């Protein structure tokens, strides 16, 4: 049985018992076509599918695997934790240690609450912001994804700074009636929203480097104005750093931009691949949470002892001197190589990166908002995606997702990736 047949067989089985055959939509390859690869194992910078095909992995479990798969120190920590118990439903010392480690690295946070997923962290931070301010209205931006909580599954309304519309069936319009959706990096619209609704705004939530538009940065001026307007109007500024936290730098996107948010949402890297996320901020705000305050939040598996062991071991490794400098150098080498290969073949291409996170567009210039991102050529991306996959390089099976480099990627891995891309750029260049 060949590679495609084995994966197709598994996909057929999966679709009989799991909606769409996957437990998270993007895995289904619906955007790019073809058969999803069912992964059997991973080690270092590589994954192997059920047919035994090896891939250089630039998904990294969508960000967490900053050390690569199966890092010895992390594996050892998890094995020790497993031997002690899977879950207790009671406090553990390791929860304190992980919280202390996070707070030591993130100056904007004085207290932190551990949860199990990025969605849970974002929806809890939103509830906390509303409880702390006594207000209802929230601001989010087109192209920024904050998990699948109802109030955040919303697209832009029909006019300037209007309230949004649900983007999913099952979300009543009444649930998003207090969610304002604005254009990313649009200063005039941001000003207009606060001018009209400022006294009602509980919080502004933003991916300061958006990884769900592929890779789009908030401009320094835009991020600074978000901070100023929130302060001026008594709203809380929430940085969603589920993707960027400890991925673009040791202090996340807020460290890159030099902006201090009121609340920060973390995930992915802090769990090292285990289900773990967190949200945190100033003591005065965090103490509004139950059992100390009136804002309720709870979770049976929050602070799970195996997940905290995995996350703590990961944080200890990435905090070592020189880690991010080496990681950023690798990522920049990949991005520069891809840009040069595309330009040599006359293919419109732009790319950007920070730390171990990168993104690229089949566009001549980097976009600054979701509308521009949507102008990317989906058919050409699909050709690139499948061409890389066939050559043993696994990037995200979607046009609008960022990529990730780990410390386990070698110079040879990056060189192989660039050469694989060069062959496909030649095809795209001839087709143009």
LUMDOLO-110855 format. One line per 5 residues: number of its first residue (from 1); their letters; for each residue y, x, z of C-alpha. Coordinates in pm, 1 decimal, padded with zeros to 6 digits. Each point is the difference from the previous one (the first is absolute). Layout:
NUM> A> Y/X/Z  ... .
This chain:
1> XXXXX> 00000.0/00000.0/00000.0  00336.5/00150.5/-00101.6  00321.3/00008.8/00197.2  00153.0/-00318.7/-00140.3  -00324.1/-00197.4/00029.8 .
6> XXXXX> -00050.1/00088.5/00366.7  00357.3/-00086.7/00096.6  -00012.7/-00318.1/-00207.5  -00322.2/-00102.5/00170.0  00164.7/00037.6/00340.8 .
11> XXXXX> 00311.5/-00183.6/-00117.3  -00209.8/-00292.0/-00121.8  -00176.1/-00017.0/00338.1  00331.1/00020.6/00182.8  00160.8/-00281.0/-00198.1 .
16> XXXXX> -00282.7/-00231.5/00102.1  00079.0/00039.1/00370.4  00359.6/00134.3/00027.2  00305.2/-00164.9/-00167.4  00077.4/00206.9/-00307.5 .
21> XXXXX> -00267.3/00245.3/00104.8  00237.0/00195.1/00225.1  00148.3/-00023.3/00347.5  00351.0/00102.8/-00111.5  00131.5/-00115.8/-00340.0 .
26> XXXXX> 00115.0/00326.0/-00162.2  -00353.9/00143.1/00024.7  -00123.2/-00248.1/-00261.0  00158.4/00194.3/-00293.8  00148.6/-00331.4/-00114.1 .
31> XXXXX> 00328.0/00167.3/-00097.1  -00164.3/00273.8/-00208.0  -00321.6/-00165.6/-00116.2  -00348.6/00141.4/00016.2  -00251.6/00033.2/00278.9 .
36> XXXXX> 00099.1/00112.0/00352.1  -00166.6/00312.7/00129.5  -00206.8/-00062.3/00312.2  00042.5/00308.1/00216.5  -00304.0/00137.4/00175.3 .
41> XXXXX> 00141.7/00304.4/00177.7  00301.9/00230.2/00022.0  00067.4/00354.4/00114.9  00314.9/00206.6/-00013.1  00201.5/-00092.6/-00309.7 .
46> XXXXX> -00289.8/-00177.8/-00171.6  -00177.9/-00335.0/-00014.6  -00335.1/-00084.2/-00159.0  -00084.2/-00342.7/-00136.3  -00331.8/-00183.7/00017.6 .
51> XXXXX> -00112.8/00163.9/-00325.2  00069.7/00348.3/00135.0  00320.4/00066.7/-00199.0  00247.9/00222.3/00183.5  00375.1/-00067.6/-00006.2 .
56> XXXXX> 00302.2/00194.5/00116.3  00147.4/-00255.4/00238.1  00373.2/-00077.3/-00012.5  -00031.1/-00330.3/00186.1  -00109.0/00145.5/00331.9 .
61> XXXXX> -00089.2/-00347.2/00132.5  00354.8/-00100.6/-00104.8  00160.4/00273.3/00209.0  -00183.9/00069.6/00326.4  -00212.3/00293.6/-00113.3 .
66> XXXXX> 00275.3/00259.7/00020.9  -00255.8/00261.3/00111.5  -00248.6/-00102.5/-00266.9  -00331.1/-00167.4/00074.1  -00223.1/00120.5/00281.5 .
71> XXXXX> 00231.1/00256.6/00160.3  -00216.9/00181.6/00258.2  00238.0/-00042.1/00295.2  00038.1/-00372.7/-00068.5  -00371.9/-00055.7/-00048.6 .
76> XXXXX> -00073.6/00179.3/00327.2  00255.8/-00211.0/00189.3  -00141.4/-00323.7/-00142.7  -00358.4/00097.6/00078.8  00091.3/00072.6/00362.1 .
81> XXXXX> 00180.0/-00333.4/00025.9  -00289.3/-00194.5/-00154.0  -00239.2/00149.2/00253.3  00223.0/-00130.8/00280.8  00026.9/-00356.3/-00134.3 .
86> XXXXX> 00122.3/-00200.7/-00298.1  00237.2/-00240.7/00174.9  00082.2/-00101.2/00354.8  00270.7/-00266.3/-00009.8  00165.1/00193.9/00282.5 .
91> XXXXX> 00256.8/00281.6/00017.8  -00102.4/00359.7/-00072.0  00170.2/00333.8/00061.0  -00020.5/00080.9/-00370.0  00234.0/-00290.2/-00079.1 .
96> XXXXX> 00259.7/00166.8/00220.5  -00059.6/00336.7/-00164.7  00045.0/-00144.8/-00348.5  00313.4/-00188.3/00103.7  00142.2/00317.3/00154.1 .
101> XXXXX> -00079.9/00197.3/-00316.0  00172.9/-00256.3/-00222.6  00309.4/-00016.8/00220.1  00024.0/00380.0/00013.2  00022.9/00008.0/-00380.1 .
106> XXXXX> 00221.9/-00305.1/-00064.8  00337.8/00030.0/00177.1  00098.4/-00361.9/-00075.0  -00288.4/-00134.0/00210.2  -00006.1/-00016.5/00380.1 .
111> XXXXX> -00297.4/-00235.9/00030.0  -00278.6/-00097.4/-00237.0  -00258.4/-00278.4/-00025.0  -00331.6/00076.3/-00172.8  -00158.2/-00259.6/-00228.9 .
116> XXXXX> -00272.4/-00002.1/-00266.0  00172.8/-00034.4/-00339.9  00329.9/00049.1/-00177.7  00029.4/-00373.8/-00059.6  -00043.8/-00065.8/00371.7 .
121> XXXXX> 00257.0/00264.6/00089.8  00259.6/-00132.5/-00246.6  -00037.6/-00364.8/00099.5  00017.3/00096.0/00368.2  00313.9/00208.0/-00052.6 .
126> XXXXX> 00155.4/-00295.8/-00180.3  -00083.1/-00234.1/00289.2  00136.3/00252.0/00247.2  00326.2/00031.6/-00193.8  00045.9/-00374.9/-00002.2 .
131> XXXXX> -00085.5/-00024.6/00368.7  00231.9/00285.0/00098.8  00297.2/-00130.5/-00200.2  -00055.8/-00374.7/00031.9  00056.5/-00032.5/-00375.9 .
136> XXXXX> -00216.0/-00128.0/-00287.3  00112.7/00158.8/-00327.5  -00164.4/00314.2/-00133.6  00081.7/00219.0/-00300.0  -00259.8/00167.3/-00218.9 .
141> XXXXX> 00018.4/00155.2/-00346.1  -00167.0/-00067.6/-00332.4  -00286.2/00241.4/-00053.8  -00046.2/00081.5/00367.7  -00332.2/-00115.6/00141.1 .
146> XXXXX> -00040.0/-00047.9/00374.7  -00348.0/-00145.9/00018.0  -00121.9/-00354.4/-00058.4  00171.0/-00182.2/00287.1  00135.7/-00333.5/-00126.1 .
151> XXXXX> 00369.5/00067.1/00060.5  -00019.1/00325.6/-00195.7  -00195.4/-00126.2/-00303.6  00314.7/-00102.0/-00178.7  00181.2/00069.8/-00325.9 .
156> XXXXX> 00367.2/-00025.6/-00087.7  00168.3/-00336.7/-00027.5  00193.2/-00123.0/-00299.8  00342.1/00142.0/00080.8  00194.0/00277.8/00169.0 .
161> XXXXX> -00113.4/00056.5/00359.4  -00191.8/-00326.9/00008.7  -00296.5/-00077.7/00218.4  -00335.1/00083.6/-00150.3  -00294.3/-00192.8/-00138.0 .
166> XXXXX> -00364.5/00044.9/00102.6  -00203.8/00240.2/-00214.5  -00336.8/-00131.6/00116.3  -00167.5/-00337.5/00006.3  -00042.3/-00116.0/00357.5 .
171> XXXXX> 00347.5/00112.0/00106.7  00220.9/-00310.0/00045.3  00363.1/00036.5/-00111.9  00104.5/-00086.9/00355.3  -00161.6/00321.1/00125.3 .
176> XXXXX> 00220.1/00222.9/-00218.3  00318.5/-00202.8/00025.8  00149.3/00263.8/00227.3  -00097.4/00299.3/-00218.1  00272.2/00148.6/-00220.3 .
181> XXXXX> -00130.8/00211.3/-00288.1  00241.9/00254.1/-00146.0  -00013.2/00257.5/-00277.8  -00093.1/00348.2/00114.6  00289.8/00248.0/-00013.8 .
186> XXXXX> 00250.4/-00276.0/-00086.1  00297.2/00070.1/00228.8  00221.7/-00292.4/-00110.7  -00280.5/-00249.0/00061.0  -00074.7/00153.8/00338.5 .
191> XXXXX> 00366.3/-00032.3/00098.1  00010.7/-00360.4/-00122.5  -00308.8/-00095.7/00199.3  00143.2/00131.2/00326.1  00341.0/-00149.0/-00072.4 .
196> XXXXX> -00154.7/-00345.2/-00041.0  -00287.2/00008.4/00249.3  00078.7/00288.7/00235.3  00015.4/-00202.0/00321.7  -00343.2/-00152.2/-00070.9 .
201> XXXXX> -00187.5/00316.7/-00105.8  -00263.9/00115.7/00247.4  -00113.7/00302.0/-00198.1  -00006.9/00185.5/-00326.2  -00344.4/00137.8/-00091.1 .
206> XXXXX> -00031.1/00270.0/-00265.6  -00231.8/00264.3/-00138.4  00250.8/00284.6/-00010.7  -00226.0/00165.0/-00255.3  -00171.8/-00292.5/-00164.3 .
211> XXXXX> -00364.8/00070.6/-00077.5  -00079.7/-00343.4/-00135.5  00232.0/00042.5/-00298.6  -00191.0/00323.2/-00065.6  00256.9/00239.0/00153.4 .
216> XXXXX> 00364.8/-00105.1/00023.7  00247.8/00146.9/00245.4  00278.0/-00184.1/00174.3  00311.0/00194.7/-00090.7  00163.0/00176.6/00297.8 .
221> XXXXX> 00307.3/-00222.7/-00038.9  -00210.4/-00316.0/-00001.9  -00205.9/00100.5/00304.1  00316.1/00099.6/00186.6  00163.5/-00333.3/-00077.0 .
226> XXXXX> -00308.4/-00189.9/00119.1  00037.0/00180.7/00332.0  00374.0/-00064.5/00022.7  -00021.2/-00369.9/-00084.2  -00283.2/-00062.9/00245.7 .
231> XXXXX> 00197.6/00172.2/00274.6  00318.5/-00185.9/-00090.5  -00165.6/-00343.2/00001.7  -00240.5/00047.3/00289.7  -00314.7/-00006.9/-00216.1 .
236> XXXXX> -00296.4/00233.6/00042.8  -00081.1/00250.5/-00272.7  -00377.8/00025.1/-00052.0  -00149.8/00284.1/-00200.3  -00343.4/-00087.5/-00132.3 .
241> XXXXX> -00164.6/00342.4/00006.0  -00358.7/-00116.9/-00027.4  -00024.8/00210.7/-00313.8  00266.3/00267.7/00054.9  -00049.9/00061.6/00372.6 .
246> XXXXX> -00137.3/00355.8/00048.5  -00067.1/00002.5/-00376.3  00335.4/00107.5/-00146.2  00083.4/00213.7/00303.1  -00066.6/00037.1/00369.1 .
251> XXXXX> 00279.0/-00251.0/00076.0  -00069.1/-00228.2/-00293.7  00259.1/-00135.3/-00241.2  00250.5/-00035.5/00283.5  -00016.6/00374.0/00048.5 .
256> XXXXX> 00047.9/00062.0/-00372.0  00303.9/-00230.6/-00011.8  00141.0/00081.3/00341.1  00016.5/-00370.7/00090.5  -00099.9/-00132.1/00343.2 .
261> XXXXX> -00152.8/-00348.7/-00026.3  -00026.4/-00241.9/00291.8  -00369.2/-00068.5/-00058.9  -00261.1/00195.6/-00193.6  -00327.0/-00131.6/-00138.9 .
266> XXXXX> -00276.9/00258.4/-00036.8  -00353.3/-00000.2/-00138.3  -00240.6/00190.0/-00224.5  00044.6/00367.3/00102.2  00022.3/-00079.5/00373.0 .
271> XXXXX> -00354.0/-00139.6/-00019.6  -00137.1/00281.0/-00214.4  -00198.5/-00253.6/-00203.5  -00096.8/-00230.3/00286.8  00153.0/-00350.2/00045.3 .
276> XXXXX> 00305.7/00087.0/00207.9  00372.6/-00066.2/-00028.3  00300.3/-00021.2/00231.3  00358.7/-00109.9/00040.4  00257.7/00144.1/00233.5 .
281> XXXXX> 00362.8/00051.0/00085.3  00245.6/00016.0/00290.4  -00127.8/-00088.8/00345.8  00243.4/-00290.7/00039.9  -00138.3/-00168.1/-00314.2 .
286> XXXXX> -00368.1/00083.8/00052.8  00007.0/-00133.3/00355.3  00055.1/-00345.4/-00150.4  -00372.7/00003.3/-00085.2  -00261.9/-00172.3/00213.7 .
291> XXXXX> -00114.7/00052.7/00267.5  00340.1/00137.1/00101.3  00216.2/-00229.7/-00211.6  -00007.0/-00337.7/-00175.9  -00109.3/00112.4/-00350.8 .
296> XXXXX> -00375.9/-00048.6/-00025.2  -00231.3/00240.0/-00182.4  -00363.2/00083.8/00070.7  -00309.8/00142.3/-00166.9  -00361.8/00043.4/00107.6 .
301> XXXXX> -00044.1/00328.7/-00186.4  00351.5/00138.6/00054.3  -00024.3/00360.7/00114.4  -00368.4/00018.7/-00091.9  -00145.0/00317.1/00156.4 .
306> XXXXX> -00163.6/00128.2/-00320.0  00308.7/-00066.9/-00211.7  00231.7/00166.6/00250.9  -00226.1/00307.2/00007.4  00018.5/00021.2/-00378.4 .
311> XXXXX> 00377.2/-00047.0/-00006.2  00069.7/00243.7/00280.8  -00210.3/00274.1/-00161.2  00182.7/-00057.2/-00329.3  00344.8/00021.0/00160.3 .
316> XXXXX> -00092.9/00322.8/00175.4  -00097.4/00159.9/-00330.5  00306.4/-00107.6/-00197.9  00237.1/00110.5/00278.4  -00109.9/00361.6/-00043.7 .
321> XXXXX> 00271.6/00237.0/-00132.5  00021.9/00023.9/-00378.2  -00217.8/-00303.0/-00071.4  00263.8/-00205.5/-00181.3  00147.3/00292.4/-00187.3 .
326> XXXXX> -00341.4/00076.0/-00150.5  -00070.6/-00367.4/-00072.3  00338.3/-00052.9/-00167.6  -00053.2/00307.4/-00217.3  -00332.2/-00138.4/-00125.6 .
331> XXXXX> 00147.2/-00341.1/-00070.6  00299.2/00145.9/-00181.7  -00235.0/00215.2/-00209.7  -00187.9/-00312.5/-00109.0  00314.7/-00194.3/-00084.2 .
336> XXXXX> 00161.7/00288.3/-00188.8  -00320.5/00059.7/-00193.9  -00028.2/-00364.8/-00103.5  00365.2/-00012.0/-00105.5  -00033.4/00313.7/-00211.1 .
341> XXXXX> -00321.1/-00124.8/-00164.1  00157.8/-00335.3/-00089.8  00319.2/00155.6/-00134.5  -00197.5/00242.5/-00213.7  -00162.7/-00296.3/-00173.3 .
346> XXXXX> 00319.4/-00203.6/-00033.0  -00106.7/-00264.3/00251.5  00270.5/-00165.8/00208.2  -00085.7/00089.6/00359.1  00176.2/00040.7/00333.0 .
351> XXXXX> -00138.6/00088.1/00341.3  00104.8/00063.6/00357.3  -00161.9/00109.2/00323.7  00061.5/00066.9/00367.9  -00244.8/00174.1/00230.2 .
356> XXXXX> -00347.4/-00114.4/-00103.8  00109.8/-00319.4/-00179.1  00087.2/-00028.0/-00369.3  00058.9/-00247.3/-00277.1  00056.3/-00000.5/-00374.5 .
361> XXXXX> 00125.0/-00235.8/-00267.3  -00045.1/-00013.2/-00375.1  00377.8/-00020.9/-00019.9  00261.3/00259.4/-00097.2  00180.6/-00023.3/00334.4 .
366> XXXXX> -00098.3/-00086.5/00355.5  00067.3/-00366.9/00082.0  00198.8/-00104.7/00304.6  -00107.6/-00363.2/00027.4  -00288.7/-00234.5/-00065.8 .
371> XXXXX> 00146.4/-00146.7/-00320.7  00010.1/00342.5/-00161.1  -00347.9/00086.6/00127.7  -00128.0/-00312.7/-00176.1  00109.2/00147.0/-00334.4 .
376> XXXXX> -00283.0/00252.6/00018.8  -00253.4/-00033.4/-00281.8  -00314.2/-00145.5/00155.7  -00221.2/00059.7/-00304.2  00092.0/00368.1/-00016.5 .
381> XXXXX> -00063.8/00035.8/00373.8  -00342.8/-00158.5/-00040.3  -00082.3/00257.0/-00268.7  00107.7/00276.5/00234.9  -00190.8/-00145.6/00294.1 .
386> XXXXX> -00330.7/-00037.9/-00183.1  00041.0/00332.4/-00175.6  00039.4/00174.1/00334.7  -00285.5/-00197.0/00155.4  -00231.8/00098.5/-00284.4 .
391> XXXXX> 00096.5/00362.8/00064.6  -00073.4/-00019.2/00372.5  00351.8/-00064.5/00133.0  00054.4/-00310.5/00215.1  00355.6/-00132.9/00025.8 .
396> XXXXX> 00101.6/-00346.6/00118.6  -00132.8/-00275.5/-00230.4  00342.9/-00161.4/-00017.8  00330.7/00087.4/-00159.4  00203.5/-00055.8/00314.2 .
401> XXXXX> -00182.9/00207.1/00262.4  00089.3/00344.8/00129.2  -00243.9/00291.2/00004.5  -00094.7/00244.4/00272.9  -00086.6/00367.6/00020.0 .
406> XXXXX> -00192.6/00138.3/00297.7  -00016.1/00343.0/00155.5  -00354.7/00020.0/-00139.9  00117.7/-00002.6/-00363.5  -00021.1/00344.9/-00156.0 .
411> XXXXX> 00209.0/00163.0/-00270.4  -00299.6/-00039.4/-00228.3  -00015.9/-00375.4/00072.8  00362.1/-00034.3/-00099.7  -00045.2/00211.4/-00311.6 .
416> XXXXX> -00299.8/-00211.2/-00106.8  00202.1/-00315.5/00055.5  00289.7/00123.9/-00212.3  -00234.2/00106.0/-00280.9  -00171.6/-00339.3/00006.3 .
421> XXXXX> 00337.2/-00171.8/-00020.2  00112.9/00229.0/-00281.3  -00287.6/-00118.4/-00220.3  00099.4/-00362.6/00054.8  00369.7/00069.7/-00056.1 .
426> XXXXX> -00098.2/00140.2/-00340.2  -00161.0/-00333.6/-00084.0  00304.4/-00192.4/00122.0  00234.4/00230.5/-00189.2  -00188.6/-00050.4/-00327.7 .
431> XX> -00008.6/-00377.6/00055.3  00377.5/-00007.7/00040.8 .
